[in-house]
């Protein structure tokens, strides 16, 4: 499973700079707030979590660079 730390950090920075809360993000994607929080914190690293991270990177137009 690919490491998503870099991508998760970029997403968290984007959310903070654009004042988007976890609740708002969960609502935008029709998800449970706790799942969104777990995915972005790295507590859940399932294929669904990785897919969500990749979706956010693409949707927000963030550059993803592997380390």
Secondary structure, 3 states (H helix, E strand, C coil): CCCCHHHHHHHHHHHHHCCCCHHHHHHHCCCCHHHHHHHHHCCCCCHHHHHHHHHHHHHHCCCCCCC
